[in-house]
Amino acid sequence: MKTCHRFTSIKADFEQDIRFLRGHAERHQGAASAKTSWKNAVSVKRNMARALNRHLERCPECG
C-alpha cells in the first residue's frame, strides 16, 4: 500500500513515543511507574491505530 509523507510522519511520531514508554517500563521493571508506562504504551498504540485509520479515510493520496 502506498502512503503519503504525512502518514509516515504520524506513524513515526507515535512509534517513537511507544519505544520511549516501553523502554522505561523495561528499565524499571517492578516499579509502579513501569506498570503505568506499559499501560500508556498500549494506549498510545491504540491511539496510533485510530489516527492512522482516520488519516486513511480522509487523505486523498492514501485512500
mmCIF file as Biopython writes it, N, C-alpha, C and O atoms, coordinates in Angstrom:
data_model
#
loop_
_atom_site.group_PDB
_atom_site.id
_atom_site.type_symbol
_atom_site.label_atom_id
_atom_site.label_alt_id
_atom_site.label_comp_id
_atom_site.label_asym_id
_atom_site.label_entity_id
_atom_site.label_seq_id
_atom_site.pdbx_PDB_ins_code
_atom_site.Cartn_x
_atom_site.Cartn_y
_atom_site.Cartn_z
_atom_site.occupancy
_atom_site.B_iso_or_equiv
_atom_site.auth_seq_id
_atom_site.auth_asym_id
_atom_site.pdbx_PDB_model_num
ATOM 1   N N  . MET A ? 1  ? 0.844   -1.172 0.000  1.0 0.0 1  A 1 
ATOM 2   C CA . MET A ? 1  ? 0.000   0.000  0.000  1.0 0.0 1  A 1 
ATOM 3   C C  . MET A ? 1  ? 0.894   1.241  0.000  1.0 0.0 1  A 1 
ATOM 4   O O  . MET A ? 1  ? 1.816   1.351  0.808  1.0 0.0 1  A 1 
ATOM 5   N N  . LYS A ? 2  ? 0.619   2.150  -0.889 1.0 0.0 2  A 1 
ATOM 6   C CA . LYS A ? 2  ? 1.382   3.389  -0.977 1.0 0.0 2  A 1 
ATOM 7   C C  . LYS A ? 2  ? 0.744   4.427  -0.059 1.0 0.0 2  A 1 
ATOM 8   O O  . LYS A ? 2  ? -0.472  4.624  -0.070 1.0 0.0 2  A 1 
ATOM 9   N N  . THR A ? 3  ? 1.579   5.081  0.728  1.0 0.0 3  A 1 
ATOM 10  C CA . THR A ? 3  ? 1.074   6.096  1.650  1.0 0.0 3  A 1 
ATOM 11  C C  . THR A ? 3  ? 1.832   7.399  1.435  1.0 0.0 3  A 1 
ATOM 12  O O  . THR A ? 3  ? 2.908   7.422  0.839  1.0 0.0 3  A 1 
ATOM 13  N N  . CYS A ? 4  ? 1.250   8.472  1.931  1.0 0.0 4  A 1 
ATOM 14  C CA . CYS A ? 4  ? 1.862   9.789  1.773  1.0 0.0 4  A 1 
ATOM 15  C C  . CYS A ? 4  ? 2.861   10.062 2.896  1.0 0.0 4  A 1 
ATOM 16  O O  . CYS A ? 4  ? 2.985   9.283  3.841  1.0 0.0 4  A 1 
ATOM 17  N N  . HIS A ? 5  ? 3.561   11.171 2.774  1.0 0.0 5  A 1 
ATOM 18  C CA . HIS A ? 5  ? 4.564   11.526 3.777  1.0 0.0 5  A 1 
ATOM 19  C C  . HIS A ? 5  ? 3.927   11.836 5.127  1.0 0.0 5  A 1 
ATOM 20  O O  . HIS A ? 5  ? 4.553   11.618 6.164  1.0 0.0 5  A 1 
ATOM 21  N N  . ARG A ? 6  ? 2.714   12.331 5.135  1.0 0.0 6  A 1 
ATOM 22  C CA . ARG A ? 6  ? 2.026   12.651 6.398  1.0 0.0 6  A 1 
ATOM 23  C C  . ARG A ? 6  ? 1.752   11.368 7.181  1.0 0.0 6  A 1 
ATOM 24  O O  . ARG A ? 6  ? 1.929   11.342 8.399  1.0 0.0 6  A 1 
ATOM 25  N N  . PHE A ? 7  ? 1.325   10.314 6.506  1.0 0.0 7  A 1 
ATOM 26  C CA . PHE A ? 7  ? 1.080   9.020  7.146  1.0 0.0 7  A 1 
ATOM 27  C C  . PHE A ? 7  ? 2.356   8.522  7.815  1.0 0.0 7  A 1 
ATOM 28  O O  . PHE A ? 7  ? 2.334   8.079  8.963  1.0 0.0 7  A 1 
ATOM 29  N N  . THR A ? 8  ? 3.460   8.596  7.092  1.0 0.0 8  A 1 
ATOM 30  C CA . THR A ? 8  ? 4.752   8.157  7.608  1.0 0.0 8  A 1 
ATOM 31  C C  . THR A ? 8  ? 5.154   8.980  8.827  1.0 0.0 8  A 1 
ATOM 32  O O  . THR A ? 8  ? 5.685   8.445  9.801  1.0 0.0 8  A 1 
ATOM 33  N N  . SER A ? 9  ? 4.901   10.264 8.765  1.0 0.0 9  A 1 
ATOM 34  C CA . SER A ? 9  ? 5.245   11.155 9.876  1.0 0.0 9  A 1 
ATOM 35  C C  . SER A ? 9  ? 4.411   10.844 11.116 1.0 0.0 9  A 1 
ATOM 36  O O  . SER A ? 9  ? 4.943   10.786 12.225 1.0 0.0 9  A 1 
ATOM 37  N N  . ILE A ? 10 ? 3.115   10.645 10.934 1.0 0.0 10 A 1 
ATOM 38  C CA . ILE A ? 10 ? 2.231   10.314 12.054 1.0 0.0 10 A 1 
ATOM 39  C C  . ILE A ? 10 ? 2.688   9.012  12.706 1.0 0.0 10 A 1 
ATOM 40  O O  . ILE A ? 10 ? 2.814   8.926  13.927 1.0 0.0 10 A 1 
ATOM 41  N N  . LYS A ? 11 ? 2.932   8.013  11.883 1.0 0.0 11 A 1 
ATOM 42  C CA . LYS A ? 11 ? 3.352   6.704  12.393 1.0 0.0 11 A 1 
ATOM 43  C C  . LYS A ? 11 ? 4.686   6.789  13.130 1.0 0.0 11 A 1 
ATOM 44  O O  . LYS A ? 11 ? 4.841   6.196  14.198 1.0 0.0 11 A 1 
ATOM 45  N N  . ALA A ? 12 ? 5.636   7.510  12.579 1.0 0.0 12 A 1 
ATOM 46  C CA . ALA A ? 12 ? 6.955   7.632  13.206 1.0 0.0 12 A 1 
ATOM 47  C C  . ALA A ? 12 ? 6.866   8.316  14.569 1.0 0.0 12 A 1 
ATOM 48  O O  . ALA A ? 12 ? 7.539   7.903  15.514 1.0 0.0 12 A 1 
ATOM 49  N N  . ASP A ? 13 ? 6.045   9.355  14.676 1.0 0.0 13 A 1 
ATOM 50  C CA . ASP A ? 13 ? 5.889   10.061 15.947 1.0 0.0 13 A 1 
ATOM 51  C C  . ASP A ? 13 ? 5.294   9.149  17.015 1.0 0.0 13 A 1 
ATOM 52  O O  . ASP A ? 13 ? 5.773   9.116  18.149 1.0 0.0 13 A 1 
ATOM 53  N N  . PHE A ? 14 ? 4.259   8.417  16.653 1.0 0.0 14 A 1 
ATOM 54  C CA . PHE A ? 14 ? 3.641   7.508  17.615 1.0 0.0 14 A 1 
ATOM 55  C C  . PHE A ? 14 ? 4.610   6.393  18.013 1.0 0.0 14 A 1 
ATOM 56  O O  . PHE A ? 14 ? 4.704   6.040  19.188 1.0 0.0 14 A 1 
ATOM 57  N N  . GLU A ? 15 ? 5.329   5.840  17.034 1.0 0.0 15 A 1 
ATOM 58  C CA . GLU A ? 15 ? 6.261   4.752  17.334 1.0 0.0 15 A 1 
ATOM 59  C C  . GLU A ? 15 ? 7.387   5.214  18.252 1.0 0.0 15 A 1 
ATOM 60  O O  . GLU A ? 15 ? 7.857   4.445  19.089 1.0 0.0 15 A 1 
ATOM 61  N N  . GLN A ? 16 ? 7.820   6.458  18.103 1.0 0.0 16 A 1 
ATOM 62  C CA . GLN A ? 16 ? 8.847   7.000  18.985 1.0 0.0 16 A 1 
ATOM 63  C C  . GLN A ? 16 ? 8.330   7.061  20.425 1.0 0.0 16 A 1 
ATOM 64  O O  . GLN A ? 16 ? 9.045   6.705  21.361 1.0 0.0 16 A 1 
ATOM 65  N N  . ASP A ? 17 ? 7.095   7.511  20.594 1.0 0.0 17 A 1 
ATOM 66  C CA . ASP A ? 17 ? 6.501   7.566  21.938 1.0 0.0 17 A 1 
ATOM 67  C C  . ASP A ? 17 ? 6.364   6.170  22.538 1.0 0.0 17 A 1 
ATOM 68  O O  . ASP A ? 17 ? 6.628   5.972  23.724 1.0 0.0 17 A 1 
ATOM 69  N N  . ILE A ? 18 ? 5.952   5.209  21.722 1.0 0.0 18 A 1 
ATOM 70  C CA . ILE A ? 18 ? 5.783   3.836  22.199 1.0 0.0 18 A 1 
ATOM 71  C C  . ILE A ? 18 ? 7.124   3.253  22.622 1.0 0.0 18 A 1 
ATOM 72  O O  . ILE A ? 18 ? 7.218   2.622  23.675 1.0 0.0 18 A 1 
ATOM 73  N N  . ARG A ? 19 ? 8.164   3.457  21.815 1.0 0.0 19 A 1 
ATOM 74  C CA . ARG A ? 19 ? 9.506   2.965  22.171 1.0 0.0 19 A 1 
ATOM 75  C C  . ARG A ? 19 ? 9.987   3.570  23.477 1.0 0.0 19 A 1 
ATOM 76  O O  . ARG A ? 19 ? 10.566  2.868  24.307 1.0 0.0 19 A 1 
ATOM 77  N N  . PHE A ? 20 ? 9.758   4.861  23.673 1.0 0.0 20 A 1 
ATOM 78  C CA . PHE A ? 20 ? 10.167  5.531  24.902 1.0 0.0 20 A 1 
ATOM 79  C C  . PHE A ? 20 ? 9.458   4.930  26.118 1.0 0.0 20 A 1 
ATOM 80  O O  . PHE A ? 20 ? 10.093  4.633  27.129 1.0 0.0 20 A 1 
ATOM 81  N N  . LEU A ? 21 ? 8.148   4.756  26.014 1.0 0.0 21 A 1 
ATOM 82  C CA . LEU A ? 21 ? 7.377   4.221  27.142 1.0 0.0 21 A 1 
ATOM 83  C C  . LEU A ? 21 ? 7.756   2.772  27.446 1.0 0.0 21 A 1 
ATOM 84  O O  . LEU A ? 21 ? 7.902   2.398  28.610 1.0 0.0 21 A 1 
ATOM 85  N N  . ARG A ? 22 ? 7.915   1.965  26.412 1.0 0.0 22 A 1 
ATOM 86  C CA . ARG A ? 22 ? 8.301   0.570  26.634 1.0 0.0 22 A 1 
ATOM 87  C C  . ARG A ? 22 ? 9.714   0.458  27.192 1.0 0.0 22 A 1 
ATOM 88  O O  . ARG A ? 22 ? 9.988   -0.394 28.038 1.0 0.0 22 A 1 
ATOM 89  N N  . GLY A ? 23 ? 10.606  1.317  26.719 1.0 0.0 23 A 1 
ATOM 90  C CA . GLY A ? 23 ? 11.968  1.317  27.238 1.0 0.0 23 A 1 
ATOM 91  C C  . GLY A ? 23 ? 11.995  1.659  28.714 1.0 0.0 23 A 1 
ATOM 92  O O  . GLY A ? 23 ? 12.728  1.042  29.487 1.0 0.0 23 A 1 
ATOM 93  N N  . HIS A ? 24 ? 11.209  2.629  29.101 1.0 0.0 24 A 1 
ATOM 94  C CA . HIS A ? 24 ? 11.128  2.996  30.517 1.0 0.0 24 A 1 
ATOM 95  C C  . HIS A ? 24 ? 10.592  1.829  31.332 1.0 0.0 24 A 1 
ATOM 96  O O  . HIS A ? 24 ? 11.101  1.532  32.413 1.0 0.0 24 A 1 
ATOM 97  N N  . ALA A ? 25 ? 9.569   1.170  30.813 1.0 0.0 25 A 1 
ATOM 98  C CA . ALA A ? 25 ? 8.972   0.036  31.533 1.0 0.0 25 A 1 
ATOM 99  C C  . ALA A ? 25 ? 9.985   -1.100 31.691 1.0 0.0 25 A 1 
ATOM 100 O O  . ALA A ? 25 ? 10.027  -1.750 32.735 1.0 0.0 25 A 1 
ATOM 101 N N  . GLU A ? 26 ? 10.787  -1.338 30.679 1.0 0.0 26 A 1 
ATOM 102 C CA . GLU A ? 26 ? 11.783  -2.415 30.752 1.0 0.0 26 A 1 
ATOM 103 C C  . GLU A ? 26 ? 12.937  -2.070 31.694 1.0 0.0 26 A 1 
ATOM 104 O O  . GLU A ? 26 ? 13.456  -2.939 32.394 1.0 0.0 26 A 1 
ATOM 105 N N  . ARG A ? 27 ? 13.330  -0.804 31.708 1.0 0.0 27 A 1 
ATOM 106 C CA . ARG A ? 27 ? 14.428  -0.396 32.589 1.0 0.0 27 A 1 
ATOM 107 C C  . ARG A ? 27 ? 14.034  -0.404 34.063 1.0 0.0 27 A 1 
ATOM 108 O O  . ARG A ? 27 ? 14.880  -0.629 34.928 1.0 0.0 27 A 1 
ATOM 109 N N  . HIS A ? 28 ? 12.766  -0.163 34.351 1.0 0.0 28 A 1 
ATOM 110 C CA . HIS A ? 28 ? 12.313  -0.038 35.738 1.0 0.0 28 A 1 
ATOM 111 C C  . HIS A ? 28 ? 11.310  -1.133 36.106 1.0 0.0 28 A 1 
ATOM 112 O O  . HIS A ? 28 ? 10.295  -0.862 36.746 1.0 0.0 28 A 1 
ATOM 113 N N  . GLN A ? 29 ? 11.595  -2.349 35.706 1.0 0.0 29 A 1 
ATOM 114 C CA . GLN A ? 29 ? 10.688  -3.461 35.984 1.0 0.0 29 A 1 
ATOM 115 C C  . GLN A ? 29 ? 10.404  -3.569 37.473 1.0 0.0 29 A 1 
ATOM 116 O O  . GLN A ? 29 ? 11.304  -3.435 38.302 1.0 0.0 29 A 1 
ATOM 117 N N  . GLY A ? 30 ? 9.155   -3.810 37.796 1.0 0.0 30 A 1 
ATOM 118 C CA . GLY A ? 30 ? 8.759   -3.983 39.181 1.0 0.0 30 A 1 
ATOM 119 C C  . GLY A ? 30 ? 8.284   -2.698 39.841 1.0 0.0 30 A 1 
ATOM 120 O O  . GLY A ? 30 ? 7.626   -2.750 40.880 1.0 0.0 30 A 1 
ATOM 121 N N  . ALA A ? 31 ? 8.596   -1.566 39.272 1.0 0.0 31 A 1 
ATOM 122 C CA . ALA A ? 31 ? 8.182   -0.287 39.844 1.0 0.0 31 A 1 
ATOM 123 C C  . ALA A ? 31 ? 6.783   0.080  39.345 1.0 0.0 31 A 1 
ATOM 124 O O  . ALA A ? 31 ? 6.349   -0.353 38.278 1.0 0.0 31 A 1 
ATOM 125 N N  . ALA A ? 32 ? 6.105   0.876  40.135 1.0 0.0 32 A 1 
ATOM 126 C CA . ALA A ? 32 ? 4.765   1.322  39.744 1.0 0.0 32 A 1 
ATOM 127 C C  . ALA A ? 32 ? 4.815   2.149  38.468 1.0 0.0 32 A 1 
ATOM 128 O O  . ALA A ? 32 ? 3.903   2.079  37.643 1.0 0.0 32 A 1 
ATOM 129 N N  . SER A ? 33 ? 5.875   2.931  38.303 1.0 0.0 33 A 1 
ATOM 130 C CA . SER A ? 33 ? 5.995   3.763  37.098 1.0 0.0 33 A 1 
ATOM 131 C C  . SER A ? 33 ? 6.155   2.907  35.846 1.0 0.0 33 A 1 
ATOM 132 O O  . SER A ? 33 ? 5.735   3.310  34.761 1.0 0.0 33 A 1 
ATOM 133 N N  . ALA A ? 34 ? 6.759   1.732  35.989 1.0 0.0 34 A 1 
ATOM 134 C CA . ALA A ? 34 ? 6.923   0.835  34.843 1.0 0.0 34 A 1 
ATOM 135 C C  . ALA A ? 34 ? 5.571   0.298  34.388 1.0 0.0 34 A 1 
ATOM 136 O O  . ALA A ? 34 ? 5.289   0.214  33.193 1.0 0.0 34 A 1 
ATOM 137 N N  . LYS A ? 35 ? 4.755   -0.058 35.352 1.0 0.0 35 A 1 
ATOM 138 C CA . LYS A ? 35 ? 3.420   -0.566 35.011 1.0 0.0 35 A 1 
ATOM 139 C C  . LYS A ? 35 ? 2.600   0.525  34.323 1.0 0.0 35 A 1 
ATOM 140 O O  . LYS A ? 35 ? 1.887   0.259  33.355 1.0 0.0 35 A 1 
ATOM 141 N N  . THR A ? 36 ? 2.705   1.736  34.822 1.0 0.0 36 A 1 
ATOM 142 C CA . THR A ? 36 ? 1.996   2.855  34.215 1.0 0.0 36 A 1 
ATOM 143 C C  . THR A ? 36 ? 2.506   3.118  32.810 1.0 0.0 36 A 1 
ATOM 144 O O  . THR A ? 36 ? 1.716   3.357  31.896 1.0 0.0 36 A 1 
ATOM 145 N N  . SER A ? 37 ? 3.815   3.076  32.630 1.0 0.0 37 A 1 
ATOM 146 C CA . SER A ? 37 ? 4.389   3.308  31.304 1.0 0.0 37 A 1 
ATOM 147 C C  . SER A ? 37 ? 3.929   2.242  30.314 1.0 0.0 37 A 1 
ATOM 148 O O  . SER A ? 37 ? 3.627   2.550  29.161 1.0 0.0 37 A 1 
ATOM 149 N N  . TRP A ? 38 ? 3.876   0.989  30.764 1.0 0.0 38 A 1 
ATOM 150 C CA . TRP A ? 38 ? 3.442   -0.086 29.877 1.0 0.0 38 A 1 
ATOM 151 C C  . TRP A ? 38 ? 1.984   0.117  29.460 1.0 0.0 38 A 1 
ATOM 152 O O  . TRP A ? 38 ? 1.633   -0.056 28.293 1.0 0.0 38 A 1 
ATOM 153 N N  . LYS A ? 39 ? 1.141   0.486  30.427 1.0 0.0 39 A 1 
ATOM 154 C CA . LYS A ? 39 ? -0.268  0.734  30.113 1.0 0.0 39 A 1 
ATOM 155 C C  . LYS A ? 39 ? -0.404  1.922  29.165 1.0 0.0 39 A 1 
ATOM 156 O O  . LYS A ? 39 ? -1.231  1.903  28.254 1.0 0.0 39 A 1 
ATOM 157 N N  . ASN A ? 40 ? 0.407   2.950  29.379 1.0 0.0 40 A 1 
ATOM 158 C CA . ASN A ? 40 ? 0.370   4.102  28.482 1.0 0.0 40 A 1 
ATOM 159 C C  . ASN A ? 40 ? 0.838   3.730  27.078 1.0 0.0 40 A 1 
ATOM 160 O O  . ASN A ? 40 ? 0.313   4.250  26.094 1.0 0.0 40 A 1 
ATOM 161 N N  . ALA A ? 41 ? 1.816   2.839  26.978 1.0 0.0 41 A 1 
ATOM 162 C CA . ALA A ? 41 ? 2.293   2.392  25.665 1.0 0.0 41 A 1 
ATOM 163 C C  . ALA A ? 41 ? 1.177   1.666  24.909 1.0 0.0 41 A 1 
ATOM 164 O O  . ALA A ? 41 ? 1.009   1.849  23.703 1.0 0.0 41 A 1 
ATOM 165 N N  . VAL A ? 42 ? 0.429   0.853  25.622 1.0 0.0 42 A 1 
ATOM 166 C CA . VAL A ? 42 ? -0.704  0.151  24.996 1.0 0.0 42 A 1 
ATOM 167 C C  . VAL A ? 42 ? -1.744  1.161  24.528 1.0 0.0 42 A 1 
ATOM 168 O O  . VAL A ? 42 ? -2.296  1.029  23.436 1.0 0.0 42 A 1 
ATOM 169 N N  . SER A ? 43 ? -2.007  2.154  25.343 1.0 0.0 43 A 1 
ATOM 170 C CA . SER A ? 43 ? -2.972  3.183  24.992 1.0 0.0 43 A 1 
ATOM 171 C C  . SER A ? 43 ? -2.501  3.996  23.784 1.0 0.0 43 A 1 
ATOM 172 O O  . SER A ? 43 ? -3.294  4.307  22.896 1.0 0.0 43 A 1 
ATOM 173 N N  . VAL A ? 44 ? -1.231  4.335  23.752 1.0 0.0 44 A 1 
ATOM 174 C CA . VAL A ? 44 ? -0.681  5.101  22.626 1.0 0.0 44 A 1 
ATOM 175 C C  . VAL A ? 44 ? -0.745  4.277  21.349 1.0 0.0 44 A 1 
ATOM 176 O O  . VAL A ? 44 ? -1.008  4.818  20.275 1.0 0.0 44 A 1 
ATOM 177 N N  . LYS A ? 45 ? -0.509  2.980  21.455 1.0 0.0 45 A 1 
ATOM 178 C CA . LYS A ? 45 ? -0.595  2.113  20.274 1.0 0.0 45 A 1 
ATOM 179 C C  . LYS A ? 45 ? -2.023  2.092  19.726 1.0 0.0 45 A 1 
ATOM 180 O O  . LYS A ? 45 ? -2.226  2.124  18.512 1.0 0.0 45 A 1 
ATOM 181 N N  . ARG A ? 46 ? -2.999  2.038  20.615 1.0 0.0 46 A 1 
ATOM 182 C CA . ARG A ? 46 ? -4.397  2.077  20.204 1.0 0.0 46 A 1 
ATOM 183 C C  . ARG A ? 46 ? -4.726  3.419  19.554 1.0 0.0 46 A 1 
ATOM 184 O O  . ARG A ? 46 ? -5.427  3.474  18.544 1.0 0.0 46 A 1 
ATOM 185 N N  . ASN A ? 47 ? -4.217  4.489  20.137 1.0 0.0 47 A 1 
ATOM 186 C CA . ASN A ? 47 ? -4.445  5.816  19.566 1.0 0.0 47 A 1 
ATOM 187 C C  . ASN A ? 47 ? -3.784  5.955  18.193 1.0 0.0 47 A 1 
ATOM 188 O O  . ASN A ? 47 ? -4.327  6.609  17.303 1.0 0.0 47 A 1 
ATOM 189 N N  . MET A ? 48 ? -2.608  5.335  18.023 1.0 0.0 48 A 1 
ATOM 190 C CA . MET A ? 48 ? -1.934  5.363  16.729 1.0 0.0 48 A 1 
ATOM 191 C C  . MET A ? 48 ? -2.801  4.682  15.673 1.0 0.0 48 A 1 
ATOM 192 O O  . MET A ? 48 ? -2.955  5.194  14.564 1.0 0.0 48 A 1 
ATOM 193 N N  . ALA A ? 49 ? -3.360  3.541  16.017 1.0 0.0 49 A 1 
ATOM 194 C CA . ALA A ? 49 ? -4.213  2.826  15.071 1.0 0.0 49 A 1 
ATOM 195 C C  . ALA A ? 49 ? -5.411  3.687  14.670 1.0 0.0 49 A 1 
ATOM 196 O O  . ALA A ? 49 ? -5.781  3.742  13.498 1.0 0.0 49 A 1 
ATOM 197 N N  . ARG A ? 50 ? -6.007  4.351  15.649 1.0 0.0 50 A 1 
ATOM 198 C CA . ARG A ? 50 ? -7.145  5.219  15.364 1.0 0.0 50 A 1 
ATOM 199 C C  . ARG A ? 50 ? -6.736  6.378  14.454 1.0 0.0 50 A 1 
ATOM 200 O O  . ARG A ? 50 ? -7.422  6.690  13.481 1.0 0.0 50 A 1 
ATOM 201 N N  . ALA A ? 51 ? -5.617  7.005  14.784 1.0 0.0 51 A 1 
ATOM 202 C CA . ALA A ? 51 ? -5.167  8.157  14.000 1.0 0.0 51 A 1 
ATOM 203 C C  . ALA A ? 51 ? -4.826  7.759  12.568 1.0 0.0 51 A 1 
ATOM 204 O O  . ALA A ? 51 ? -5.153  8.483  11.627 1.0 0.0 51 A 1 
ATOM 205 N N  . LEU A ? 52 ? -4.174  6.617  12.401 1.0 0.0 52 A 1 
ATOM 206 C CA . LEU A ? 52 ? -3.811  6.184  11.053 1.0 0.0 52 A 1 
ATOM 207 C C  . LEU A ? 52 ? -5.038  5.783  10.246 1.0 0.0 52 A 1 
ATOM 208 O O  . LEU A ? 52 ? -5.112  6.073  9.052  1.0 0.0 52 A 1 
ATOM 209 N N  . ASN A ? 53 ? -5.993  5.128  10.874 1.0 0.0 53 A 1 
ATOM 210 C CA . ASN A ? 53 ? -7.235  4.785  10.168 1.0 0.0 53 A 1 
ATOM 211 C C  . ASN A ? 53 ? -7.997  6.042  9.767  1.0 0.0 53 A 1 
ATOM 212 O O  . ASN A ? 53 ? -8.528  6.125  8.659  1.0 0.0 53 A 1 
ATOM 213 N N  . ARG A ? 54 ? -8.048  7.008  10.660 1.0 0.0 54 A 1 
ATOM 214 C CA . ARG A ? 54 ? -8.713  8.274  10.354 1.0 0.0 54 A 1 
ATOM 215 C C  . ARG A ? 54 ? -8.001  8.973  9.198  1.0 0.0 54 A 1 
ATOM 216 O O  . ARG A ? 54 ? -8.647  9.538  8.316  1.0 0.0 54 A 1 
ATOM 217 N N  . HIS A ? 55 ? -6.677  8.932  9.205  1.0 0.0 55 A 1 
ATOM 218 C CA . HIS A ? 55 ? -5.916  9.545  8.120  1.0 0.0 55 A 1 
ATOM 219 C C  . HIS A ? 55 ? -6.217  8.864  6.786  1.0 0.0 55 A 1 
ATOM 220 O O  . HIS A ? 55 ? -6.421  9.529  5.771  1.0 0.0 55 A 1 
ATOM 221 N N  . LEU A ? 56 ? -6.241  7.542  6.801  1.0 0.0 56 A 1 
ATOM 222 C CA . LEU A ? 56 ? -6.502  6.806  5.560  1.0 0.0 56 A 1 
ATOM 223 C C  . LEU A ? 56 ? -7.888  7.109  5.008  1.0 0.0 56 A 1 
ATOM 224 O O  . LEU A ? 56 ? -8.083  7.155  3.793  1.0 0.0 56 A 1 
ATOM 225 N N  . GLU A ? 57 ? -8.848  7.315  5.900  1.0 0.0 57 A 1 
ATOM 226 C CA . GLU A ? 57 ? -10.210 7.634  5.446  1.0 0.0 57 A 1 
ATOM 227 C C  . GLU A ? 57 ? -10.282 9.001  4.785  1.0 0.0 57 A 1 
ATOM 228 O O  . GLU A ? 57 ? -11.058 9.202  3.851  1.0 0.0 57 A 1 
ATOM 229 N N  . ARG A ? 58 ? -9.481  9.936  5.261  1.0 0.0 58 A 1 
ATOM 230 C CA . ARG A ? 58 ? -9.622  11.316 4.824  1.0 0.0 58 A 1 
ATOM 231 C C  . ARG A ? 58 ? -8.598  11.772 3.788  1.0 0.0 58 A 1 
ATOM 232 O O  . ARG A ? 58 ? -8.821  12.763 3.092  1.0 0.0 58 A 1 
ATOM 233 N N  . CYS A ? 59 ? -7.498  11.071 3.683  1.0 0.0 59 A 1 
ATOM 234 C CA . CYS A ? 59 ? -6.431  11.526 2.789  1.0 0.0 59 A 1 
ATOM 235 C C  . CYS A ? 59 ? -6.697  11.076 1.357  1.0 0.0 59 A 1 
ATOM 236 O O  . CYS A ? 59 ? -6.849  9.880  1.106  1.0 0.0 59 A 1 
ATOM 237 N N  . PRO A ? 60 ? -6.756  12.020 0.413  1.0 0.0 60 A 1 
ATOM 238 C CA . PRO A ? 60 ? -6.988  11.639 -0.979 1.0 0.0 60 A 1 
ATOM 239 C C  . PRO A ? 60 ? -5.793  10.899 -1.591 1.0 0.0 60 A 1 
ATOM 240 O O  . PRO A ? 60 ? -5.960  10.122 -2.531 1.0 0.0 60 A 1 
ATOM 241 N N  . GLU A ? 61 ? -4.610  11.137 -1.066 1.0 0.0 61 A 1 
ATOM 242 C CA . GLU A ? 61 ? -3.418  10.495 -1.596 1.0 0.0 61 A 1 
ATOM 243 C C  . GLU A ? 61 ? -3.296  9.041  -1.140 1.0 0.0 61 A 1 
ATOM 244 O O  . GLU A ? 61 ? -2.875  8.179  -1.911 1.0 0.0 61 A 1 
ATOM 245 N N  . CYS A ? 62 ? -3.664  8.772  0.109  1.0 0.0 62 A 1 
ATOM 246 C CA . CYS A ? 62 ? -3.549  7.422  0.668  1.0 0.0 62 A 1 
ATOM 247 C C  . CYS A ? 62 ? -4.773  6.562  0.388  1.0 0.0 62 A 1 
ATOM 248 O O  . CYS A ? 62 ? -4.655  5.374  0.085  1.0 0.0 62 A 1 
ATOM 249 N N  . GLY A ? 63 ? -5.935  7.165  0.490  1.0 0.0 63 A 1 
ATOM 250 C CA . GLY A ? 63 ? -7.185  6.423  0.387  1.0 0.0 63 A 1 
ATOM 251 C C  . GLY A ? 63 ? -7.578  6.202  -0.985 1.0 0.0 63 A 1 
ATOM 252 O O  . GLY A ? 63 ? -8.614  5.588  -1.239 1.0 0.0 63 A 1 
#
